[in-house]
Amino acid sequence: MDIKKVKKTYRSEILSALTIITLLVSFSMFSTTIPISNTMDPMMSSGPYLVNKVYNFTTSRDYVNFSKNIYFEKPYIYDISFEIVTPHTCHMNISLWDPVNDKYDIYDSRPGNDTLGQFQPEEIPFGVAITGNYTLTFQAHLDQNLNIHIKIINSGLKCLQDALPPTTFSHLDLYKVNKFYKGTTILYNISLKTDVLYRFYFGRYSPIAYESKKYTNIDFNITSSIDIEYTIYINESLPHVCIIESFDFGTAVEGLYNITMTIYCRVLCVNIAYGIIEVEKIADETDPNDPEPLPDPPNNNTRTGIEYNMPVEWTIGIIIFLGAMVGVPILIVVNRKKKNATGI
């Protein structure tokens, strides 16, 4: 075979190999830079959902029950929502039982007995006062079969957090979420500074189903460390769920304060969140009726009279001057004696 033909054959094979390698590298780079489309809704695969599914509600089985398998953690807010996804209507009731088996009726159909229609989502927030496993029952009132999409998710927010700036929430001096039975009084003690303005926040975090039951009132009293009582609210109506009330309170003395809250309602129990934050110093505590103590009596060992302090430079100068006054005459006398001695 001719040497030129052999070289040409090898060159052709090398070029072919290089072309294949180049195509493979280009394809791999192209495939890594172009994202693969994902048709799955990210919300459908999101981790925070405790429930996210469409359920059948039929004339023979018109409810869905989650029996002690919904885990709620205090003091987070959970969003419970549903909507009809077939072309139908119905009424709905939702009840919830906490870990100690106390019942909350958290939802019923809209006022005026209006039915819910397709794609009319309803969302119910629920703030947790007790951590544990909860039972929820969705009861539909219907005359034909339909499908309902139910979702339960941890909002990631704590009670009160949704209504306060993040910096404010993180600096609460007191923060509690408690379950109040009707007529229950809760007493809490907190140490407060004097001449400081504090802001008190509170709100209801469990929804109440029936319009006739949307009655939640509060008595609120504060007693200072010197047993002075301040009445803040007497049978005052609380706003709707997740709506926060607040008031400012300036202190006159420091010490342990007693906070007393009584909740009146027409349901078994409600969850109430409350917190206190220090706002600002409102006075510097200057009080002529409370003068500063007299100074301590003088110590018997303390020197009396006038004391003089002389700079170091002056002291050195005086020493040099006195030394000159004494030393110069002595040098003159010594010098004269030497001269007389040499003259003899």
MARZAKOL-214934 format. One record per residue (C-alpha): residue number from 1; y, x, z. Coordinates in steps of 0.001 Angstrom, whole numbers. Each point is the difference from the previous one (the first is absolute). Example, Ala and Ser with C-alpha at 12.3 -4.5 7.8 and 13.67 -1.06 7.14 Angstrom:
BEGIN
(1; (-4500; 12300; 7800))
(2; (3440; 1370; -660))
END
This chain:
BEGIN
(1; (0; 0; 0))
(2; (3472; 1193; -789))
(3; (1898; 1323; 3047))
(4; (3097; -2034; -938))
(5; (-2070; -3202; -126))
(6; (-1515; 777; 3436))
(7; (3442; 557; 1518))
(8; (1250; -3205; -1604))
(9; (-2979; -1929; 1433))
(10; (571; 1364; 3528))
(11; (3707; -750; -259))
(12; (-737; -3576; -1022))
(13; (-2398; -484; 2921))
(14; (2518; 1461; 2470))
(15; (2770; -2285; -1303))
(16; (-2300; -3022; 307))
(17; (-875; 902; 3608))
(18; (3646; 490; 885))
(19; (875; -3368; -1565))
(20; (-2684; -1772; 2043))
(21; (1155; 1685; 3228))
(22; (3625; -927; -726))
(23; (-923; -3640; -594))
(24; (-2008; -150; 3231))
(25; (2827; 1502; 2063))
(26; (2566; -2328; -1596))
(27; (-2175; -3046; 650))
(28; (-512; 953; 3645))
(29; (3733; 524; 514))
(30; (806; -3264; -1776))
(31; (-2487; -1933; 2095))
(32; (1426; 1337; 3270))
(33; (3619; -691; -856))
(34; (-463; -3594; -1148))
(35; (-683; -2357; 2951))
(36; (-2847; -2423; -304))
(37; (1207; -3572; 334))
(38; (-1344; -1956; 2944))
(39; (-88; -3701; -497))
(40; (-866; -655; 3682))
(41; (2863; -1392; 2039))
(42; (740; 2625; 2688))
(43; (633; -2764; 2528))
(44; (-3529; -1277; -506))
(45; (-1476; 3319; 1127))
(46; (2560; 761; 2691))
(47; (-1404; 1076; 3347))
(48; (2209; -1969; 2419))
(49; (-1409; -3380; -1085))
(50; (-2310; -1606; 2518))
(51; (-586; -2929; -2365))
(52; (809; -191; -3701))
(53; (-2194; -2481; -1852))
(54; (-82; -3372; -1762))
(55; (-2098; -2594; 1878))
(56; (-1532; -3332; -992))
(57; (1183; -3071; 1902))
(58; (-2100; -3027; -869))
(59; (-248; -3597; 1106))
(60; (-3245; 895; 1765))
(61; (1298; 3251; 1568))
(62; (3763; -113; 310))
(63; (569; 2994; 2284))
(64; (-400; 3780; 197))
(65; (-708; 1562; 3366))
(66; (336; 3655; 1054))
(67; (-1853; 45; 3289))
(68; (1101; 2858; 2276))
(69; (-24; 2482; -2874))
(70; (3746; 434; -603))
(71; (1202; 2995; 2003))
(72; (3662; -125; 1057))
(73; (1750; 2833; 1830))
(74; (2894; -382; 2427))
(75; (3004; 58; -611))
(76; (-196; -226; -3819))
(77; (1025; -2928; -2197))
(78; (-2687; -1371; -2325))
(79; (877; -2062; -3060))
(80; (-2353; -2939; -605))
(81; (523; -1600; -3407))
(82; (-1725; -2397; -2397))
(83; (595; -1854; -3266))
(84; (-1906; -2483; -2127))
(85; (-1081; 1622; -3273))
(86; (-1454; -3041; -1764))
(87; (2044; -2964; -1321))
(88; (-352; -2057; 3177))
(89; (1797; -922; 3232))
(90; (-994; -278; 3656))
(91; (1150; 121; 3601))
(92; (-903; 2997; 2169))
(93; (-358; 780; 3691))
(94; (-511; 3528; 1374))
(95; (-1171; 710; 3544))
(96; (-538; 3326; 1722))
(97; (-1908; 993; 3154))
(98; (792; 3268; 1749))
(99; (-2567; 2286; 1714))
(100; (145; -2068; 3227))
(101; (-561; -3194; -2030))
(102; (3510; -1429; 374))
(103; (909; -2158; -2976))
(104; (3131; 288; -2142))
(105; (716; -2734; -2556))
(106; (2059; 2119; -2368))
(107; (391; -2147; -3112))
(108; (-156; -3502; -1395))
(109; (1232; -1541; -3236))
(110; (3674; -105; -771))
(111; (2342; -2429; 1758))
(112; (68; -3492; -1466))
(113; (-3739; 80; -672))
(114; (516; 1731; -3335))
(115; (-3100; 1488; -1575))
(116; (-299; 3569; -1201))
(117; (-306; 526; -3743))
(118; (-1344; 2741; -2211))
(119; (1670; 3417; 333))
(120; (2134; -1009; 2972))
(121; (-740; 2872; 2400))
(122; (432; -456; 3736))
(123; (381; 2998; 2333))
(124; (-358; -83; 3797))
(125; (904; 3063; 2101))
(126; (-1879; 531; 3250))
(127; (993; 2581; 2615))
(128; (-2903; 1193; 2138))
(129; (130; 10; 3813))
(130; (-3693; 831; 607))
(131; (-2041; 2525; -1999))
(132; (-3453; -1172; -1067))
(133; (-2042; -2231; -2299))
(134; (1567; -3309; -1007))
(135; (-1410; -3184; -1508))
(136; (1894; -1825; -2757))
(137; (-791; -3346; -1568))
(138; (1617; -1302; -3203))
(139; (-512; -3764; -143))
(140; (909; -1762; -3272))
(141; (521; -3738; -323))
(142; (-932; -888; -3582))
(143; (-1630; -2615; -2217))
(144; (-1332; 2375; -2680))
(145; (-1328; 3523; -224))
(146; (2446; 2901; -315))
(147; (328; 3763; 483))
(148; (2394; 1744; 2397))
(149; (963; 3670; 93))
(150; (177; 1254; 3615))
(151; (1535; 3310; 1049))
(152; (391; 1571; 3445))
(153; (1715; 3365; 249))
(154; (1500; 2256; 2637))
(155; (3699; 178; -900))
(156; (235; 3448; 1613))
(157; (2938; -1217; 2094))
(158; (2; -497; 3740))
(159; (1579; -3023; 1654))
(160; (3817; 381; 144))
(161; (-192; 2924; -2451))
(162; (625; -2254; -2990))
(163; (3331; -1140; 1496))
(164; (1388; 3320; 1308))
(165; (1119; 3224; -1670))
(166; (-2718; 2675; 154))
(167; (2124; 2284; 2195))
(168; (630; -2855; 2426))
(169; (-3640; -1028; 211))
(170; (-1190; 3526; 736))
(171; (2376; 276; 2988))
(172; (-825; -3205; 1869))
(173; (110; 545; 3781))
(174; (-2346; -2961; 474))
(175; (-2399; -1501; -2546))
(176; (-2549; -2730; 705))
(177; (-1978; -2638; -1898))
(178; (-1563; -2520; 2383))
(179; (-1833; -3296; -218))
(180; (1773; -2740; 1953))
(181; (-1844; -3139; 1047))
(182; (2277; -3017; 283))
(183; (1970; 217; 3231))
(184; (-973; 3633; 572))
(185; (2488; 2320; 1718))
(186; (-176; 3736; -620))
(187; (1800; 2533; 2195))
(188; (735; 3502; -1218))
(189; (1767; 2880; 1782))
(190; (2039; 2636; -1785))
(191; (2287; 2792; 1204))
(192; (3510; -262; -1486))
(193; (3021; 2300; 215))
(194; (3406; -1026; 1287))
(195; (3018; -775; -2209))
(196; (-2189; -167; -3101))
(197; (-264; -2735; -2640))
(198; (-3564; -1136; -741))
(199; (-1160; -2356; -2756))
(200; (-2895; -2384; 624))
(201; (-2130; -1248; -2923))
(202; (-2648; -2722; 18))
(203; (-1736; -2334; -2425))
(204; (-3051; -2184; -586))
(205; (-2763; 1553; -2107))
(206; (-2630; -2725; -198))
(207; (642; -2895; -2388))
(208; (-385; -3587; 1198))
(209; (-1530; -2467; -2420))
(210; (1433; -3412; 648))
(211; (3653; -919; -196))
(212; (-324; -1987; 3216))
(213; (-1335; 3144; 1709))
(214; (2732; 2350; -1183))
(215; (1546; -14; 3435))
(216; (188; 3317; 1824))
(217; (2642; 520; 2694))
(218; (732; 2898; 2334))
(219; (1521; 688; 3419))
(220; (1289; 3566; 289))
(221; (1341; 1640; 3173))
(222; (922; 3544; 998))
(223; (205; 1230; 3618))
(224; (1704; 3320; 694))
(225; (-1114; 2709; 2405))
(226; (2368; -1429; 2662))
(227; (-1474; -3523; -375))
(228; (2774; -1531; -2091))
(229; (-1533; -2603; -2339))
(230; (1338; -695; -3486))
(231; (-1025; -3175; -1810))
(232; (-174; 641; -3749))
(233; (-1796; -3088; -1357))
(234; (-1017; -3321; 1500))
(235; (-2503; -1905; -2139))
(236; (1466; 1576; -3141))
(237; (-1755; -750; -3293))
(238; (-1647; 2960; -1732))
(239; (404; 294; -3787))
(240; (-2826; -266; -2527))
(241; (-2741; 2581; -287))
(242; (1119; 3611; -649))
(243; (3691; -872; 499))
(244; (1465; 2322; 2631))
(245; (2552; -899; 2662))
(246; (2029; 2606; 1906))
(247; (2685; 325; 2665))
(248; (1950; 2888; 1536))
(249; (26; 789; 3715))
(250; (2233; 2580; 1689))
(251; (-1151; 1425; 3328))
(252; (2152; 637; 3098))
(253; (-2590; 1843; 2099))
(254; (-3037; 2105; -751))
(255; (-3514; -534; 1236))
(256; (-2981; -2277; -485))
(257; (809; -3312; -1720))
(258; (-2277; -3053; -13))
(259; (-297; -1958; -3260))
(260; (-1477; -3495; 282))
(261; (-1021; -2118; -3018))
(262; (-1486; -3487; 12))
(263; (-1222; -1619; -3229))
(264; (-261; -3766; -490))
(265; (-1947; -1308; -2997))
(266; (-2128; -2950; -1119))
(267; (-2893; 2126; -1170))
(268; (-2530; 1938; 2043))
(269; (1596; 3401; -461))
(270; (2457; 2037; -2067))
(271; (488; 3735; -599))
(272; (3411; 1343; 995))
(273; (1340; 3476; -801))
(274; (2896; 1495; 1921))
(275; (1748; 3338; 284))
(276; (3000; 1757; 1525))
(277; (2092; 2827; -1432))
(278; (2829; 2065; 1452))
(279; (3069; -521; -2220))
(280; (2783; 2096; 1510))
(281; (1748; 1223; 3116))
(282; (2816; -2483; 693))
(283; (1792; 1632; 2979))
(284; (358; 3423; 1639))
(285; (-542; -1407; 3531))
(286; (3536; 731; 1246))
(287; (359; -2206; 3098))
(288; (2868; 341; 2522))
(289; (-1979; -2148; 2444))
(290; (-2687; 2646; 51))
(291; (1916; 3299; 448))
(292; (-1602; 3392; -221))
(293; (-1197; 1457; 3346))
(294; (2360; 2290; 1963))
(295; (-490; 3749; -458))
(296; (-2149; 1844; 2527))
(297; (1831; 1443; 3066))
(298; (878; 3732; -204))
(299; (-2564; 2527; 1191))
(300; (951; 1881; 3228))
(301; (-1049; 3283; -1569))
(302; (2374; -432; -2911))
(303; (3018; 2378; -56))
(304; (3423; -1539; 475))
(305; (3418; 1277; -1053))
(306; (1226; 1502; -3227))
(307; (-2193; 2296; -1994))
(308; (1287; 2389; -2616))
(309; (-1939; 1171; -2979))
(310; (1188; 3187; -1753))
(311; (-1019; 897; -3537))
(312; (-2277; 3045; -345))
(313; (2547; 1822; -2185))
(314; (2608; -265; 2720))
(315; (-2396; 1346; 2581))
(316; (-816; 3071; -2156))
(317; (3705; 670; -645))
(318; (886; -154; 3677))
(319; (-2814; 2425; 857))
(320; (1208; 2447; -2650))
(321; (3618; -338; 1219))
(322; (-894; 574; 3640))
(323; (-2201; 2945; -976))
(324; (2909; 1528; -1908))
(325; (2383; -517; 2910))
(326; (-2311; 1908; 2325))
(327; (-1428; 2558; -2390))
(328; (3226; 1246; -1668))
(329; (1651; 1337; 3247))
(330; (-3232; 1704; 973))
(331; (-115; 1768; -3362))
(332; (3642; 1146; 374))
(333; (-649; 1459; 3451))
(334; (-3145; 1779; -1146))
(335; (1784; 1400; -3034))
(336; (2894; 1418; 2133))
(337; (-2438; 1682; 2376))
(338; (-1645; 1738; -2937))
(339; (3332; 1299; -1253))
(340; (996; 1331; 3434))
(341; (-3327; 1704; 364))
(342; (338; 1815; -3297))
(343; (3598; 1060; 844))
(344; (-1077; 1853; 3115))
END
